[in-house]
Amino acid sequence: MQINPEIFKAYDVRGLHPGEINEEIARLIGRGFAAYLQTQRIGVSRDMRVSSPALTAAFIEGVREQGTDVIDYGMLGTDMLYFAVVRDGLGGGAQITASHNPKQYNGIKMVRAGAQALSGDAGIGDIRDMILQDRLPRPAARRGALSTRDVVGAYVEKVLSFIDPASIRPFAVVLDAGSGMAGLVAPALFERLPCRVTTLCFEIDGTFPNHEANPLIEENRRDITEAVIRQRADIGIAWDGDADRCFFIDGTGGFVSGDFVTALLAEAFLLKYPGSTIIYDLRASHAVRDTVARFGGRALRNRVGHAFIKQRMREEDAIFGGEVTGHYYFRDFSYADNGFIPALLMLELMSKKNQSLHALLQPFRERYFISGEINTRVASMADVPRKLSAIEARYPDAAVDWTDGISIDYPDWHFNVRPSNTEPLLRLNLEAASPALMADKRDEVLALIRE
């Protein structure tokens, strides 16, 4: 059987179903996962995709062939699986999901004990090589046992423990689950809060009949944006397919960048835990760094990617970490990302300061002007070193950092250019102190990338 090695990504396994990922491949990955972990018991769950039940059954079959016991948690969001692995003291876990990808995709996210993620460098590459090189260990003499367990109620209580529900004001809130896993959790959470809630796309449906569950794409936010404006809501909250990321719309219908969300959540934590350490990714607006400093915290820049952010958080005992793509990590959630804690913290911050989300954001929008991530396709990844060196040569008087791609820093503007982990792309994120300077420098750097 031919297996495309490209399905083994930096942070998960992902591809088209059934052409790239099918039941037989899922079974082999299950065997490889069990052989890699060498643990007695793992947890497995799945998202709502049409192909997920069959892939899950095949993955579980592979794990059990290797003699490893499986707890099947059924249909969950990815962060719920992380919670289950830690709560139940398991040696690892796997979520069958393709996250925010269109319906024809599926995949597998895998963690070891403590919900520590496998990555291409630690685990995923090993499993890939075992399968592609036909080095999977022989099936075990004793087949692993299979049991089921529920985690939803305990998960809801854990998430609520991050706020004081009694402090929440009766905001008008619009929620868009994108037909994904947020439709399982959000009702149980928001029935505990006094908010006036309007729900969109809460019927869990892996065919995504309304729009794809990727709120980073503008057209997928159209429904929630229109509803927020029409109802004059205080806030809109949308989730991706496996509900481990959430995204915010302010009362004017404006999309809130992940940089500014990270800054506000950092403020929320520092109000509760003064002097704490916050990790943020190096693409982010200086709004994060400046906010953490203003509230007496310690801000540390880090390379992009959940495995790297989680590891740095453990090393530094950081209370919170944020990425511009909408991944937010919490020390007291086993350093894992979570899609519901940010929503509750944002509502609590709005309540404490008695301000709308739009008002909370206004100081950032008046001072920090960001390009958003702009992708440029390159002929091949072999072109990347030359292009990055040309950028360095163009700005000889800048502060330069090669931690992840190249970061160039001047007093009134800065940017990062880094290669994609999965495609022949260069990604630009740039910020400046005025809209005109941002546009000018954005075009200048893009011309260097594209020449």
C-alpha positions as CSV (number, residue, x, y, z in Angstrom):
1,M,0.0,0.0,0.0
2,Q,1.3,3.4,-1.0
3,I,1.4,6.0,1.9
4,N,2.1,9.6,1.2
5,P,4.8,10.7,3.7
6,E,3.5,14.3,3.5
7,I,0.5,13.4,5.7
8,F,2.9,13.3,8.7
9,K,3.1,17.0,9.5
10,A,5.0,19.0,12.1
11,Y,2.2,18.8,14.7
12,D,-0.2,16.1,13.6
13,V,-1.2,13.7,10.8
14,R,-3.5,15.2,8.2
15,G,-4.7,14.5,4.7
16,L,-7.5,13.9,2.3
17,H,-9.9,11.1,3.0
18,P,-9.8,8.4,1.7
19,G,-7.0,9.1,-0.8
20,E,-4.4,10.0,1.7
21,I,-5.9,8.9,5.0
22,N,-8.1,5.8,5.2
23,E,-9.0,3.1,7.6
24,E,-5.9,0.9,6.9
25,I,-3.6,3.8,7.3
26,A,-5.3,4.8,10.6
27,R,-4.9,1.3,11.8
28,L,-1.2,1.4,11.1
29,I,-0.8,4.7,12.8
30,G,-2.6,3.3,15.8
31,R,-0.1,0.4,15.9
32,G,2.8,2.9,15.6
33,F,1.4,5.2,18.2
34,A,1.1,2.3,20.7
35,A,4.6,1.0,19.8
36,Y,6.1,4.5,20.2
37,L,4.5,5.2,23.6
38,Q,5.0,1.8,25.2
39,T,2.3,2.5,27.7
40,Q,-0.5,0.4,29.1
41,R,-3.5,2.6,28.4
42,I,-4.4,5.5,26.1
43,G,-7.6,7.5,25.4
44,V,-9.1,8.1,21.9
45,S,-11.8,10.5,20.8
46,R,-13.1,12.0,17.5
47,D,-14.7,15.1,16.0
48,M,-17.9,15.3,13.9
49,R,-16.5,14.6,10.5
50,V,-18.3,12.0,8.4
51,S,-15.2,9.9,8.1
52,S,-14.2,10.1,11.8
53,P,-16.2,7.1,13.2
54,A,-14.6,4.6,10.8
55,L,-11.1,6.1,11.2
56,T,-11.5,6.0,15.0
57,A,-12.5,2.4,15.0
58,A,-9.5,1.5,12.8
59,F,-7.1,3.5,14.9
60,I,-8.4,1.8,18.1
61,E,-8.0,-1.6,16.4
62,G,-4.4,-0.8,15.7
63,V,-3.6,0.3,19.2
64,R,-5.3,-2.8,20.7
65,E,-3.3,-5.1,18.3
66,Q,-0.2,-3.9,20.1
67,G,-1.6,-4.9,23.4
68,T,-2.5,-1.4,24.6
69,D,-5.8,-0.8,26.4
70,V,-8.0,2.0,25.0
71,I,-10.6,4.2,26.6
72,D,-13.0,5.5,23.9
73,Y,-14.4,8.9,25.0
74,G,-16.6,9.2,21.9
75,M,-17.1,12.5,20.2
76,L,-15.2,15.4,21.9
77,G,-13.3,18.6,21.1
78,T,-9.6,18.2,21.0
79,D,-9.0,20.1,24.3
80,M,-11.4,17.8,26.0
81,L,-9.3,14.8,25.0
82,Y,-6.3,16.6,26.6
83,F,-8.2,17.0,29.8
84,A,-9.2,13.3,29.8
85,V,-5.6,12.1,29.3
86,V,-4.5,14.1,32.4
87,R,-7.6,13.5,34.6
88,D,-7.5,9.8,34.0
89,G,-3.7,9.4,34.3
90,L,-3.3,7.9,30.8
91,G,-0.1,7.3,29.0
92,G,-1.3,9.2,26.0
93,G,-4.2,10.0,23.8
94,A,-5.3,10.6,20.2
95,Q,-8.0,12.8,18.7
96,I,-9.3,11.9,15.2
97,T,-9.7,15.4,13.6
98,A,-8.6,17.6,10.8
99,S,-9.3,20.7,13.0
100,H,-10.3,23.7,10.8
101,N,-9.8,21.9,7.4
102,P,-12.6,21.4,4.9
103,K,-14.9,18.3,5.2
104,Q,-12.9,16.1,2.8
105,Y,-9.9,16.1,5.2
106,N,-9.2,14.2,8.3
107,G,-6.3,13.5,10.6
108,I,-4.9,12.6,14.0
109,K,-3.6,14.7,16.9
110,M,-1.5,12.7,19.4
111,V,-0.2,13.4,22.9
112,R,1.8,11.5,25.4
113,A,1.2,11.4,29.2
114,G,0.4,14.8,30.7
115,A,-1.2,15.9,27.3
116,Q,2.3,16.7,26.0
117,A,2.0,16.9,22.2
118,L,3.9,14.6,19.8
119,S,5.6,16.6,17.0
120,G,7.5,15.8,13.8
121,D,10.7,15.9,15.8
122,A,9.4,13.9,18.7
123,G,7.0,11.1,18.0
124,I,5.3,11.7,14.6
125,G,8.5,11.2,12.6
126,D,9.2,8.0,14.6
127,I,5.7,6.6,13.8
128,R,6.1,7.6,10.2
129,D,9.4,5.8,9.8
130,M,8.1,2.7,11.6
131,I,5.3,2.5,9.1
132,L,7.1,3.5,5.9
133,Q,10.1,1.3,6.6
134,D,7.9,-1.7,7.6
135,R,9.4,-1.7,11.2
136,L,6.2,-2.0,13.2
137,P,6.6,-4.5,16.1
138,R,4.7,-7.7,15.8
139,P,1.2,-7.6,17.3
140,A,1.1,-8.5,21.0
141,A,0.0,-11.9,22.3
142,R,-2.5,-10.2,24.6
143,R,-5.0,-7.9,22.7
144,G,-5.6,-4.6,24.4
145,A,-9.0,-4.1,26.2
146,L,-11.6,-1.5,25.2
147,S,-13.8,0.6,27.5
148,T,-15.8,3.8,27.3
149,R,-15.9,6.8,29.6
150,D,-17.6,10.2,29.7
151,V,-15.7,13.4,30.4
152,V,-18.0,16.3,29.4
153,G,-19.3,17.2,32.8
154,A,-15.9,17.2,34.5
155,Y,-14.5,19.2,31.6
156,V,-17.1,21.9,32.0
157,E,-16.4,22.3,35.7
158,K,-12.6,22.6,35.0
159,V,-13.1,25.3,32.4
160,L,-15.5,27.3,34.7
161,S,-12.9,27.1,37.5
162,F,-10.8,29.7,35.6
163,I,-13.4,32.5,36.3
164,D,-15.9,33.6,38.9
165,P,-19.2,32.9,37.1
166,A,-21.0,35.3,39.5
167,S,-18.9,38.2,38.2
168,I,-20.2,37.9,34.6
169,R,-22.5,40.6,33.5
170,P,-25.6,39.9,31.3
171,F,-23.9,40.6,28.0
172,A,-25.5,40.0,24.6
173,V,-23.4,37.3,23.1
174,V,-23.5,35.6,19.6
175,L,-21.9,32.2,19.4
176,D,-21.0,30.4,16.2
177,A,-20.0,26.7,16.6
178,G,-19.4,26.2,12.9
179,S,-21.3,22.9,13.0
180,G,-18.3,21.6,15.0
181,M,-17.5,20.4,18.5
182,A,-18.2,23.7,20.2
183,G,-21.9,22.7,19.8
184,L,-21.3,20.0,22.4
185,V,-19.7,22.2,25.1
186,A,-20.9,25.7,24.7
187,P,-24.5,25.0,25.7
188,A,-23.4,23.4,29.0
189,L,-21.1,26.3,29.7
190,F,-23.3,29.3,28.8
191,E,-26.3,27.9,30.7
192,R,-24.3,28.6,33.8
193,L,-23.8,32.3,32.9
194,P,-26.3,35.2,32.8
195,C,-25.5,36.2,29.2
196,R,-28.2,36.6,26.6
197,V,-27.1,34.1,24.0
198,T,-27.8,33.7,20.3
199,T,-26.5,30.5,18.8
200,L,-25.4,29.9,15.2
201,C,-24.5,26.5,13.6
202,F,-24.8,24.6,16.9
203,E,-26.1,21.4,15.2
204,I,-23.1,19.2,15.0
205,D,-22.7,18.2,11.4
206,G,-19.5,17.0,9.7
207,T,-20.8,18.1,6.2
208,F,-20.6,21.7,7.4
209,P,-23.9,22.8,5.8
210,N,-23.5,26.5,6.7
211,H,-19.8,27.3,6.3
212,E,-16.5,25.7,7.0
213,A,-15.3,25.7,10.6
214,N,-12.4,28.0,10.0
215,P,-13.1,31.5,11.4
216,L,-9.7,32.8,10.2
217,I,-11.3,33.0,6.7
218,E,-13.4,36.1,6.4
219,E,-16.3,34.4,4.5
220,N,-16.7,31.9,7.3
221,R,-17.3,34.8,9.7
222,R,-20.1,36.4,7.7
223,D,-23.0,34.9,9.6
224,I,-21.7,35.8,13.1
225,T,-20.5,39.3,12.0
226,E,-24.0,40.1,10.6
227,A,-25.7,38.7,13.7
228,V,-23.5,40.8,16.0
229,I,-24.2,44.0,14.1
230,R,-27.9,43.2,13.7
231,Q,-28.4,42.5,17.3
232,R,-26.0,45.1,18.6
233,A,-24.4,42.4,20.6
234,D,-21.5,43.0,23.0
235,I,-19.3,40.2,21.6
236,G,-19.2,37.4,19.1
237,I,-17.3,34.2,19.7
238,A,-16.6,31.6,17.0
239,W,-14.7,28.2,17.2
240,D,-12.9,26.1,14.7
241,G,-14.0,22.5,14.0
242,D,-12.4,20.7,16.9
243,A,-13.0,23.6,19.2
244,D,-9.5,24.0,20.5
245,R,-9.4,27.6,19.2
246,C,-11.8,30.5,19.6
247,F,-12.0,33.8,17.8
248,F,-13.7,37.1,18.7
249,I,-15.8,39.7,17.0
250,D,-16.4,43.0,18.6
251,G,-19.7,44.9,18.8
252,T,-19.0,46.8,15.6
253,G,-18.5,43.5,13.7
254,G,-14.7,43.9,13.7
255,F,-12.6,40.7,13.8
256,V,-10.1,40.7,16.7
257,S,-6.5,39.6,15.8
258,G,-4.9,36.9,17.9
259,D,-2.2,39.4,18.9
260,F,-4.8,41.6,20.6
261,V,-6.6,38.7,22.2
262,T,-3.3,37.5,23.7
263,A,-2.7,41.0,25.1
264,L,-6.1,41.1,26.7
265,L,-5.9,37.6,28.1
266,A,-2.4,38.5,29.5
267,E,-4.0,41.5,31.2
268,A,-6.7,39.2,32.6
269,F,-4.2,36.8,34.2
270,L,-1.9,39.6,35.5
271,L,-4.8,41.2,37.3
272,K,-5.4,37.9,39.1
273,Y,-1.7,36.8,39.4
274,P,0.6,39.8,39.5
275,G,4.2,39.2,38.3
276,S,3.3,36.1,36.2
277,T,5.2,35.0,33.1
278,I,3.5,35.2,29.7
279,I,4.8,33.5,26.5
280,Y,3.9,34.9,23.1
281,D,4.9,34.0,19.6
282,L,7.4,36.2,17.8
283,R,5.0,37.2,15.1
284,A,2.9,39.1,17.6
285,S,2.2,42.8,17.9
286,H,4.2,44.7,20.5
287,A,0.8,45.2,22.1
288,V,1.5,41.9,23.9
289,R,4.9,42.9,25.2
290,D,3.8,46.4,26.2
291,T,0.6,45.2,28.0
292,V,2.5,42.6,30.0
293,A,5.1,45.3,31.0
294,R,2.3,47.7,31.9
295,F,0.7,45.2,34.3
296,G,3.9,44.1,35.9
297,G,4.4,40.7,34.2
298,R,7.3,39.1,32.4
299,A,6.9,38.7,28.6
300,L,9.0,36.1,26.7
301,R,9.0,35.8,22.9
302,N,9.1,32.3,21.5
303,R,9.3,30.5,18.2
304,V,6.0,29.6,16.6
305,G,4.4,26.2,17.2
306,H,2.4,24.7,20.0
307,A,5.1,22.1,20.9
308,F,7.7,24.9,21.4
309,I,5.3,27.2,23.3
310,K,4.2,24.5,25.7
311,Q,7.8,23.4,26.3
312,R,8.8,27.0,27.1
313,M,5.8,27.5,29.4
314,R,6.9,24.4,31.4
315,E,10.5,25.6,31.6
316,E,9.5,29.1,32.7
317,D,6.4,28.2,34.8
318,A,4.4,30.6,32.5
319,I,0.8,31.0,33.5
320,F,-0.4,31.7,29.9
321,G,0.8,31.6,26.3
322,G,-0.7,32.9,23.1
323,E,-0.3,32.6,19.4
324,V,-1.6,34.9,16.7
325,T,-3.5,32.0,15.1
326,G,-5.9,31.7,18.0
327,H,-4.2,29.0,20.0
328,Y,-4.1,29.9,23.7
329,Y,-2.3,27.8,26.3
330,F,-2.9,27.6,30.1
331,R,-0.5,26.4,32.8
332,D,-3.5,25.2,34.9
333,F,-4.9,23.3,32.0
334,S,-1.8,21.1,31.8
335,Y,-0.1,23.7,29.6
336,A,-2.4,22.7,26.8
337,D,-4.5,24.9,24.4
338,N,-8.2,25.4,25.1
339,G,-11.0,26.9,23.1
340,F,-13.4,27.9,25.9
341,I,-11.2,29.3,28.7
342,P,-10.3,32.3,26.5
343,A,-14.0,33.0,25.9
344,L,-14.8,33.0,29.6
345,L,-11.8,35.1,30.6
346,M,-12.7,37.7,28.0
347,L,-16.3,37.9,29.4
348,E,-14.9,38.2,32.9
349,L,-12.4,41.0,31.9
350,M,-15.2,42.9,30.2
351,S,-17.3,42.5,33.3
352,K,-14.6,43.6,35.7
353,K,-13.8,46.7,33.7
354,N,-17.4,47.3,32.7
355,Q,-16.3,47.8,29.1
356,S,-17.4,46.4,25.8
357,L,-14.8,44.4,23.8
358,H,-14.7,47.2,21.3
359,A,-13.7,49.6,24.1
360,L,-11.1,47.3,25.5
361,L,-9.5,47.1,22.1
362,Q,-9.6,50.8,21.2
363,P,-6.2,51.6,22.8
364,F,-4.5,48.9,20.8
365,R,-6.2,49.9,17.5
366,E,-5.0,53.5,18.0
367,R,-1.4,52.5,18.5
368,Y,-0.6,49.3,16.8
369,F,-1.1,48.8,13.1
370,I,-0.6,45.2,11.9
371,S,-0.5,43.7,8.4
372,G,-2.0,40.3,9.4
373,E,-0.2,37.2,8.0
374,I,0.6,37.5,4.3
375,N,1.7,34.4,2.5
376,T,3.9,34.3,-0.6
377,R,4.5,31.1,-2.6
378,V,8.1,30.4,-3.5
379,A,9.3,28.3,-6.3
380,S,10.9,25.8,-3.8
381,M,12.0,25.7,-0.2
382,A,15.6,25.9,-1.6
383,D,14.9,29.6,-2.4
384,V,14.1,30.4,1.3
385,P,17.7,30.9,2.7
386,R,18.6,33.2,-0.2
387,K,15.5,35.3,0.3
388,L,16.0,35.6,4.1
389,S,19.6,36.6,3.6
390,A,18.5,39.3,1.1
391,I,16.2,40.6,3.8
392,E,19.0,40.8,6.3
393,A,21.2,42.6,3.9
394,R,18.5,45.2,3.1
395,Y,18.3,46.2,6.8
396,P,21.9,46.3,8.1
397,D,21.1,48.8,11.0
398,A,18.2,46.8,12.4
399,A,18.0,44.4,15.4
400,V,18.0,41.0,13.8
401,D,16.8,37.7,15.4
402,W,17.0,34.3,13.6
403,T,15.0,32.3,16.2
404,D,12.3,31.4,13.7
405,G,12.8,32.7,10.2
406,I,14.1,36.3,10.4
407,S,12.8,39.0,12.7
408,I,13.7,42.6,11.9
409,D,13.2,45.3,14.6
410,Y,13.2,49.1,14.4
411,P,11.8,51.5,17.0
412,D,8.7,52.3,15.0
413,W,8.2,49.1,13.0
414,H,9.1,45.5,13.0
415,F,8.4,42.3,11.1
416,N,9.0,38.5,10.9
417,V,9.3,36.4,7.8
418,R,9.3,32.6,8.3
419,P,8.9,29.6,6.1
420,S,5.8,27.4,6.4
421,N,6.2,24.0,8.0
422,T,4.1,22.3,5.4
423,E,4.1,24.3,2.1
424,P,6.5,26.2,-0.1
425,L,5.4,29.6,1.5
426,L,7.0,32.5,3.2
427,R,4.8,34.2,5.8
428,L,5.1,37.9,6.6
429,N,3.8,39.5,9.8
430,L,4.6,43.3,10.1
431,E,3.6,46.0,12.4
432,A,4.2,49.8,12.5
433,A,3.4,52.9,14.5
434,S,1.1,54.4,11.8
435,P,-1.2,53.0,9.1
436,A,0.9,54.8,6.4
437,L,4.2,53.4,7.7
438,M,2.7,49.9,8.0
439,A,1.5,50.0,4.4
440,D,4.8,51.4,3.1
441,K,7.0,48.8,4.9
442,R,4.6,45.9,4.1
443,D,4.9,46.6,0.4
444,E,8.7,47.1,0.7
445,V,9.2,43.8,2.4
446,L,6.8,41.9,0.1
447,A,8.7,43.2,-2.9
448,L,11.9,41.8,-1.4
449,I,10.2,38.4,-0.8
450,R,8.7,38.3,-4.3
451,E,11.6,39.5,-6.4
